[in-house]
Each structure stands twice: as C-alpha cells, then as structure tokens.
Amino acid sequence: MQARPLEGIRVVDYSHFLAGPYVGRCLAALGAEVIKVERPGSGDAGRQHATVLDDEQSGYFLQLNMGKRGVSVNMRDPRGKEFMQRLCDSADVFVENYRPGALNKLGLGYDELSARNPGLVYCSISAYGHTGPDAHRAGFGLIAEAKSGIMQMIGTPGEPPPLMRISLGDMYTGIHAVAAINAALLGRVKSGRGQHIDMALYDTLVSMHEYAVQCYTLQGIVPEQTGHDMPTSTLYGVFRAADGDLVIAAQVDDAWKRFAAMIEAHGGPDGFGTDSRFHTLAGRNANRLDILSVVKPWVASRPVAQVLELLDGIDVPCAKVQRIDEVLADPQIVARGMVVEQEHPRYGTLRLPNLPFRFSDCDTTIREVAPDLGQHNAEVAQSLGFGAAEIDAMQTDGVLYSKVRP
C-alpha cells in the first residue's frame, strides 16, 4: 500500500459550519494533517447544529471534522496571535469560510499570511466571492440555491419550489475547493509559491447548469418547473407504484423501445410498443401526455419490486426512491464501504457517511473521531516550538482553551 497522497501536508482549517469543514475532512482523508482551529468557549457553531449529542458535539460536527486535530485559541491575547502566526507559518494550506475581509482584522488575511509564508495555499469560501458588487453580503447555501436558478426549476408547477434538504451549494463548492487546493499544491512544485483560491457558493451552483444556460442563450427558453418528469427527455422521471415510488430512465431510443414493448406484453394497450410516434425523442416529447396516460396507471397498478424486476430484465435503468434507512442497508452501499464506523470514547460506535474516494493502493477511510474543543492544544503548540512552561501558562490563562472532561 502507498502512503495517502497528501501525507506531509499541513492544513489549518479555520472554518465553521459546512463548506470549509468539509474541505478539511476531504484533505484529512487524503492524508493531510488537518488542524481545526476554533474560538474559545463555544467553538465551531456546527457543534450545536443538527443531532446535538451534548454541550460540545453534534452528529453534524462529528461527520465534518473526523480525522482532524483540534485547537482552540484566544486571538485577543498576543500569545494567541503568536501561536496562530507560527501555526500558519508551518502550514501548506489555510482554509476559511468567513465573509470577505473578516480575517484581515485578525491578521489572518491572505496578504499578511502569504508575506510570512509565500508557499501558502490560501482557500477562501464565501457566498459571493471576494469580488463583485455582492462580495460584502452574507449568505448560506440556501441563498445561493435560490439565486442560481436551480431552485426555480424544481418542484410542481404553480407551487413554491421545495427545499432540497441537502446542502448542495456547500458540498459542491467544498469539493471544487479540494480540487483547486490540490492543483495549487501541484503548481507550487514548479513555482515555489502558493496562491489565493477564491471560491463562491453562487459561482459554483451557476457552473452546475448542464443545460439551462444553453436553453436560454441558444434558444431563448427559460426552463420552468416540470414536476415529476422531464418534458424535454421523455420518458425520464418519478412514478408512483402501488406501494412506493420509483424512477425510470427510458429516454434513449433503444431503451424506450424495450420498455414500450415490455409494457404492451404485460397488460398495456395493443400497439404501444410499435407506435412509431414514440420511436424518437422528438416524437416522444411531442406525445408525452399520451405516453404518460399509459405508463402512470401501468406502474400504479403494480408493487415497486415487480416493476423493478421487469425493468431490470430488459436493461432499462430504474431504482426505488429509497428512505435513508433503506440506503444504509443497501448491499451496494455496504459493499462499497460508504458507511464508516468509528469508536467514540463517549458515544460508542458511530456510523457516519464515508467519502467516495477510492484508490487502488491506499485506504482513505477516516477512523479517528472529530476532536473535542481544544483537545490537541498542547501537542500542536509543542510542534510549533513552544516550551512546556509556555504551554502550561497559555492553558492556565485560557489562551489555549479546552473543556476539561472526566
């Protein structure tokens, strides 16, 4: 087995909530030493987010910060500022997701840190980025989802768009940041210098449009809500069966012909499988309502398992719309190791989502649990050259903050 790709890289994770911590988690999985820096007292606000376990940990925090070492520093004390300067001088990567300009006041902006450490790759994540008329505005993933045009296209026509219930903007921006950081580290091999990476949630979501922008710029069409299927890609959508929901993707001509023939053979109307109106995408789109008038009741009269068995038998892509408990029990997810188990000293066995990295010669599964607030203060300070007496004094005075646990 090889060493993980980023072993020997030190990352300062000065971020909170989701996008930045997700970047740090990914870099830790890839082998980097990630040091999570939090404010004294409450720490990362994500500690008190969804599924709160106690006064310091939540499932949200445990998932996003596994594999990291944790320090908590009082930057208002000169010793805390010196600690952070030494830490950033020792780092290869700095990750933050505060509003543009906020860290300049702490002496942690890119200009100051890169002047001290020219090789530093400094990654900023914000709602709108560090340039443009909206750069100063606050925002979350929800704001970017609404502004990006994505939200406007989902849901049932005539009704407000639904919440997506996953943090698309944060996670997609986060993994783009991981890619950009690795590219900057590779570029540093030749140039010897790091650089500032400016990631915006709004930018990232606009970049996701695989067809909507072209619809407007090339044809003048603004995509609208379509409900449960795609009028421009018949037959492709969500269908209700007798005991649940499933998705069917029979939009390709060959798959459609197999699908239509199978429906005719299993109780559908005569001639449905040979109706030439439906044998091209343009024809299916033009006659979409006629097709749906057959497919919907045919699916509705059968249990999900029977429909899936018939579709799998003719190689038409399909799947049940699964609940999260069904996902975690799915043999495919189990086989791919997409749920990682960790042993936590207070909570016992944790089962959390794994990352989808798969390398032939190294294992990127993180087994180390997320740190308690300030858990690794002393060992990180020692690695920066602070003496034992200095460390004891900083801990006693709360410059290096931690909660004492039994």
C-alpha positions as CSV (number, residue, x, y, z in Angstrom):
1,M,0.0,0.0,0.0
2,Q,1.2,3.5,-0.8
3,A,1.1,6.4,1.5
4,R,-2.0,8.6,1.1
5,P,-1.5,11.3,-1.5
6,L,-1.3,14.3,0.9
7,E,0.8,12.9,3.7
8,G,3.2,15.5,4.9
9,I,0.9,18.4,4.0
10,R,-0.3,20.5,7.0
11,V,-3.7,22.2,6.7
12,V,-5.0,24.9,9.0
13,D,-8.8,24.6,9.0
14,Y,-10.0,28.0,10.2
15,S,-13.6,27.4,9.1
16,H,-17.1,26.7,10.5
17,F,-20.4,25.2,9.7
18,L,-20.2,23.1,6.4
19,A,-18.3,24.1,3.3
20,G,-14.9,24.8,4.9
21,P,-15.0,21.9,7.4
22,Y,-16.0,19.5,4.5
23,V,-12.8,20.6,2.7
24,G,-10.8,19.9,5.7
25,R,-12.4,16.4,6.1
26,C,-11.6,15.6,2.5
27,L,-8.0,16.7,2.8
28,A,-7.6,14.7,6.0
29,A,-8.9,11.6,4.2
30,L,-6.3,12.2,1.5
31,G,-3.6,12.1,4.2
32,A,-3.1,15.7,5.2
33,E,-2.5,16.7,8.8
34,V,-5.6,19.0,9.4
35,I,-5.6,21.2,12.4
36,K,-9.1,22.5,13.3
37,V,-8.9,26.0,14.9
38,E,-11.9,27.1,16.9
39,R,-12.8,30.1,19.1
40,P,-12.7,29.6,22.9
41,G,-16.0,28.8,24.6
42,S,-18.5,27.6,22.0
43,G,-16.1,26.7,19.2
44,D,-17.5,26.0,15.7
45,A,-21.2,26.8,15.5
46,G,-21.6,23.4,13.9
47,R,-21.1,21.8,17.3
48,Q,-24.6,22.9,18.1
49,H,-26.2,22.1,14.8
50,A,-28.4,19.1,13.9
51,T,-28.5,16.0,16.1
52,V,-26.8,17.6,19.2
53,L,-25.4,14.9,21.4
54,D,-24.1,17.0,24.3
55,D,-22.8,20.5,25.1
56,E,-19.9,20.1,22.7
57,Q,-20.7,17.6,20.0
58,S,-23.3,17.1,17.3
59,G,-23.6,14.5,14.6
60,Y,-23.1,17.3,12.1
61,F,-19.7,18.2,13.7
62,L,-18.6,14.6,14.1
63,Q,-19.2,13.9,10.4
64,L,-17.5,17.1,9.1
65,N,-14.5,17.1,11.4
66,M,-13.4,13.5,11.7
67,G,-9.7,12.9,11.3
68,K,-8.6,16.4,12.4
69,R,-6.7,17.6,15.4
70,G,-8.4,20.3,17.4
71,V,-7.0,23.5,19.0
72,S,-8.9,26.5,20.5
73,V,-7.1,29.8,20.6
74,N,-7.8,33.2,22.1
75,M,-6.6,35.5,19.3
76,R,-7.2,38.6,21.5
77,D,-4.2,37.7,23.6
78,P,-0.8,38.4,22.0
79,R,0.3,34.9,22.8
80,G,-2.7,33.5,20.9
81,K,-1.8,35.6,17.9
82,E,1.8,34.4,18.0
83,F,0.5,30.8,18.2
84,M,-1.6,31.4,15.1
85,Q,1.2,33.1,13.2
86,R,3.6,30.2,14.0
87,L,0.9,27.7,13.0
88,C,0.2,29.4,9.7
89,D,4.0,29.8,9.0
90,S,4.2,26.0,9.3
91,A,1.2,25.3,7.1
92,D,0.9,24.4,3.4
93,V,-2.8,25.2,3.2
94,F,-5.2,27.6,5.0
95,V,-8.9,27.1,4.7
96,E,-11.5,29.7,5.8
97,N,-15.1,30.5,5.0
98,Y,-15.8,33.8,6.6
99,R,-17.2,36.9,5.0
100,P,-14.6,38.6,2.8
101,G,-12.3,40.9,4.9
102,A,-13.3,39.4,8.2
103,L,-10.0,37.7,8.8
104,N,-7.9,40.7,7.9
105,K,-8.9,42.2,11.2
106,L,-7.2,39.2,13.0
107,G,-4.1,39.3,10.9
108,L,-5.1,36.2,9.1
109,G,-5.9,37.6,5.7
110,Y,-4.1,36.2,2.6
111,D,-1.8,39.2,2.2
112,E,-0.4,39.0,5.7
113,L,-0.1,35.3,5.9
114,S,1.5,34.9,2.4
115,A,4.0,37.6,3.2
116,R,5.2,35.5,6.0
117,N,4.8,32.1,4.2
118,P,5.0,32.6,0.4
119,G,4.3,28.9,-0.2
120,L,0.9,29.0,1.5
121,V,-2.1,27.9,-0.5
122,Y,-5.0,30.0,1.0
123,C,-8.5,28.9,0.2
124,S,-11.5,31.2,0.9
125,I,-15.1,30.1,0.6
126,S,-17.9,32.6,0.8
127,A,-21.4,33.2,-0.6
128,Y,-20.4,35.5,-3.4
129,G,-16.6,35.6,-3.6
130,H,-14.2,38.3,-2.8
131,T,-15.0,40.5,-5.9
132,G,-18.2,41.9,-7.4
133,P,-21.0,44.1,-6.0
134,D,-22.3,41.4,-3.7
135,A,-19.0,40.4,-2.2
136,H,-19.8,42.1,1.1
137,R,-23.1,40.3,1.6
138,A,-23.7,37.4,3.9
139,G,-25.2,34.2,2.6
140,F,-25.7,30.5,3.0
141,G,-26.2,27.6,0.6
142,L,-29.9,28.3,0.6
143,I,-29.3,31.8,-0.7
144,A,-27.1,30.6,-3.5
145,E,-29.5,27.8,-4.4
146,A,-32.3,30.4,-4.8
147,K,-30.2,32.9,-6.8
148,S,-28.6,30.3,-9.0
149,G,-31.7,29.4,-11.0
150,I,-31.6,25.8,-9.7
151,M,-34.4,26.2,-7.2
152,Q,-36.7,27.8,-9.7
153,M,-36.6,24.7,-11.9
154,I,-37.6,22.1,-9.3
155,G,-40.9,21.2,-7.8
156,T,-44.5,21.2,-9.0
157,P,-45.7,23.9,-11.5
158,G,-47.6,26.6,-9.7
159,E,-46.3,25.8,-6.3
160,P,-43.3,27.3,-4.4
161,P,-40.1,25.3,-5.0
162,P,-39.2,22.9,-2.3
163,L,-36.1,23.0,-0.1
164,M,-33.6,20.5,-1.5
165,R,-32.8,19.1,2.0
166,I,-29.2,18.6,1.2
167,S,-26.6,21.3,1.2
168,L,-25.8,21.3,-2.5
169,G,-24.1,24.6,-2.6
170,D,-21.8,24.0,0.3
171,M,-20.8,20.4,-0.6
172,Y,-20.3,21.1,-4.3
173,T,-18.3,24.2,-3.6
174,G,-16.3,22.3,-1.0
175,I,-15.3,19.5,-3.4
176,H,-14.3,22.1,-6.0
177,A,-12.2,23.7,-3.4
178,V,-10.5,20.4,-2.7
179,A,-9.7,20.1,-6.4
180,A,-8.4,23.6,-6.6
181,I,-6.2,23.2,-3.5
182,N,-4.6,20.1,-4.9
183,A,-4.0,21.8,-8.2
184,A,-2.4,24.8,-6.4
185,L,-0.2,22.4,-4.4
186,L,0.9,20.8,-7.6
187,G,1.6,24.2,-9.2
188,R,3.7,25.1,-6.2
189,V,6.1,22.3,-7.0
190,K,7.1,24.3,-10.1
191,S,6.6,27.9,-9.0
192,G,7.6,27.6,-5.3
193,R,4.7,29.9,-4.4
194,G,1.2,29.3,-3.2
195,Q,-1.8,31.5,-4.1
196,H,-5.2,32.6,-3.0
197,I,-8.2,30.5,-4.1
198,D,-11.5,32.4,-4.1
199,M,-14.5,30.0,-4.1
200,A,-18.1,31.3,-4.1
201,L,-21.2,29.2,-3.5
202,Y,-23.1,31.3,-6.1
203,D,-20.4,30.8,-8.7
204,T,-20.3,27.0,-8.1
205,L,-24.0,26.5,-8.4
206,V,-24.3,28.6,-11.6
207,S,-21.5,26.4,-13.0
208,M,-23.6,23.3,-12.4
209,H,-26.2,24.1,-15.1
210,E,-25.7,21.5,-17.7
211,Y,-28.5,22.6,-20.0
212,A,-30.4,25.6,-18.6
213,V,-28.0,28.3,-19.6
214,Q,-27.8,26.9,-23.1
215,C,-31.6,26.7,-23.3
216,Y,-31.7,30.5,-22.7
217,T,-28.6,31.7,-24.5
218,L,-29.1,29.5,-27.6
219,Q,-32.9,29.2,-27.8
220,G,-34.3,32.0,-25.6
221,I,-36.1,29.4,-23.5
222,V,-36.2,29.8,-19.7
223,P,-36.6,26.3,-18.1
224,E,-39.6,26.0,-15.8
225,Q,-40.8,23.6,-13.1
226,T,-41.8,20.3,-14.6
227,G,-42.9,18.3,-11.6
228,H,-42.2,14.6,-11.7
229,D,-40.8,14.1,-15.2
230,M,-38.8,15.9,-18.0
231,P,-40.9,17.2,-20.9
232,T,-37.7,17.5,-23.0
233,S,-36.5,14.0,-22.2
234,T,-39.4,11.6,-22.4
235,L,-39.5,9.1,-20.6
236,Y,-37.5,10.2,-17.6
237,G,-39.0,10.8,-14.2
238,V,-40.6,9.7,-11.0
239,F,-43.6,7.3,-10.9
240,R,-45.8,6.1,-8.1
241,A,-46.3,2.4,-7.8
242,A,-48.8,0.6,-5.6
243,D,-46.5,0.6,-2.5
244,G,-43.9,3.3,-3.1
245,D,-42.2,5.4,-5.7
246,L,-39.6,4.7,-8.3
247,V,-37.6,6.4,-11.1
248,I,-37.4,5.2,-14.7
249,A,-34.9,6.4,-17.3
250,A,-36.2,5.2,-20.7
251,Q,-35.4,8.3,-22.6
252,V,-32.9,6.7,-25.1
253,D,-34.5,5.3,-28.2
254,D,-33.4,1.7,-27.8
255,A,-34.3,1.7,-24.1
256,W,-37.7,3.2,-24.9
257,K,-38.5,0.5,-27.5
258,R,-37.7,-2.3,-25.0
259,F,-39.7,-0.5,-22.3
260,A,-42.7,0.1,-24.5
261,A,-42.7,-3.5,-25.8
262,M,-42.5,-4.8,-22.2
263,I,-45.5,-2.7,-21.2
264,E,-47.5,-4.0,-24.1
265,A,-46.6,-7.5,-23.3
266,H,-47.7,-7.1,-19.6
267,G,-51.1,-5.6,-19.9
268,G,-50.5,-2.4,-21.8
269,P,-52.5,-1.3,-24.8
270,D,-52.1,-3.1,-28.1
271,G,-49.6,-1.4,-30.4
272,F,-48.0,0.7,-27.7
273,G,-44.6,-1.0,-28.3
274,T,-44.7,-0.5,-32.1
275,D,-46.2,3.0,-32.2
276,S,-43.7,4.8,-34.5
277,R,-44.7,8.2,-33.0
278,F,-42.8,7.3,-29.9
279,H,-39.6,5.9,-31.5
280,T,-37.7,9.2,-31.5
281,L,-37.0,11.6,-28.7
282,A,-38.8,14.4,-30.6
283,G,-41.8,12.2,-31.1
284,R,-42.0,11.1,-27.5
285,N,-41.7,14.7,-26.3
286,A,-44.5,15.8,-28.7
287,N,-46.7,13.0,-27.5
288,R,-45.6,13.0,-23.8
289,L,-49.1,13.2,-22.4
290,D,-50.3,10.2,-24.4
291,I,-47.3,8.2,-23.1
292,L,-47.8,9.2,-19.5
293,S,-51.5,8.3,-19.7
294,V,-50.4,4.7,-20.3
295,V,-47.2,4.5,-18.2
296,K,-48.6,6.1,-15.0
297,P,-51.5,3.7,-14.4
298,W,-49.5,0.7,-15.5
299,V,-46.9,1.5,-12.8
300,A,-49.5,2.4,-10.3
301,S,-51.2,-1.0,-10.5
302,R,-48.0,-2.9,-9.5
303,P,-45.7,-3.1,-6.5
304,V,-42.3,-1.4,-6.8
305,A,-40.4,-4.7,-6.7
306,Q,-42.4,-6.2,-9.6
307,V,-41.8,-3.1,-11.8
308,L,-38.1,-3.1,-11.0
309,E,-37.8,-6.8,-11.8
310,L,-39.4,-6.3,-15.2
311,L,-37.3,-3.2,-16.0
312,D,-34.1,-4.9,-14.8
313,G,-35.0,-7.8,-17.1
314,I,-34.9,-5.6,-20.2
315,D,-31.9,-3.5,-19.0
316,V,-33.8,-0.2,-18.6
317,P,-32.3,1.9,-15.8
318,C,-34.6,2.2,-12.8
319,A,-34.5,2.4,-9.0
320,K,-36.7,2.6,-6.0
321,V,-37.0,6.0,-4.3
322,Q,-35.3,4.9,-1.0
323,R,-35.6,6.2,2.5
324,I,-32.4,6.8,4.4
325,D,-32.7,3.6,6.4
326,E,-33.0,1.6,3.1
327,V,-29.9,3.4,1.8
328,L,-27.8,2.4,4.8
329,A,-29.0,-1.2,4.4
330,D,-28.4,-1.3,0.6
331,P,-26.0,-4.1,-0.2
332,Q,-24.3,-1.9,-2.8
333,I,-23.6,0.8,-0.2
334,V,-22.4,-1.8,2.3
335,A,-20.1,-3.4,-0.3
336,R,-18.6,0.0,-1.2
337,G,-17.9,0.9,2.4
338,M,-19.9,4.1,2.2
339,V,-20.8,4.0,5.9
340,V,-17.8,4.3,8.1
341,E,-17.8,3.0,11.7
342,Q,-15.8,4.9,14.4
343,E,-15.4,4.1,18.1
344,H,-16.0,7.2,20.2
345,P,-14.9,7.3,23.8
346,R,-18.3,8.8,25.0
347,Y,-20.8,7.8,22.3
348,G,-19.7,4.3,21.5
349,T,-20.0,3.2,17.8
350,L,-20.7,5.9,15.4
351,R,-22.0,5.2,11.8
352,L,-21.4,8.1,9.5
353,P,-21.2,8.7,5.7
354,N,-17.9,7.9,4.2
355,L,-16.3,9.9,1.4
356,P,-16.4,8.4,-2.1
357,F,-12.6,8.4,-2.7
358,R,-11.4,5.0,-4.0
359,F,-7.7,4.5,-4.6
360,S,-6.2,1.2,-5.7
361,D,-3.2,1.4,-3.3
362,C,-4.3,3.3,-0.2
363,D,-7.2,3.5,2.1
364,T,-8.7,6.9,2.7
365,T,-11.3,5.9,5.3
366,I,-11.0,8.0,8.4
367,R,-11.2,6.1,11.7
368,E,-10.3,8.9,14.0
369,V,-13.2,10.7,15.6
370,A,-13.7,14.5,15.5
371,P,-11.8,16.3,18.2
372,D,-13.1,17.8,21.4
373,L,-12.7,21.5,21.7
374,G,-9.0,22.3,22.2
375,Q,-8.2,18.6,22.5
376,H,-4.8,18.8,20.9
377,N,-3.7,22.3,22.1
378,A,-0.6,21.0,23.9
379,E,0.8,18.7,21.2
380,V,0.3,21.3,18.4
381,A,1.9,24.0,20.5
382,Q,4.8,21.7,21.2
383,S,5.2,21.1,17.4
384,L,5.4,24.8,16.9
385,G,8.4,25.1,19.3
386,F,6.6,26.4,22.4
387,G,8.2,25.1,25.7
388,A,6.4,23.2,28.4
389,A,6.2,26.2,30.7
390,E,4.8,28.5,28.0
391,I,2.2,25.9,27.1
392,D,1.1,25.4,30.7
393,A,0.8,29.2,31.1
394,M,-1.3,29.6,27.9
395,Q,-3.6,26.7,29.1
396,T,-3.9,28.1,32.6
397,D,-4.7,31.6,31.2
398,G,-7.2,30.3,28.6
399,V,-5.1,31.4,25.6
400,L,-5.3,27.8,24.6
401,Y,-8.8,26.8,25.7
402,S,-10.2,23.4,26.3
403,K,-13.0,21.9,28.3
404,V,-11.8,19.5,31.0
405,R,-13.7,16.3,30.9
406,P,-13.6,13.4,33.4
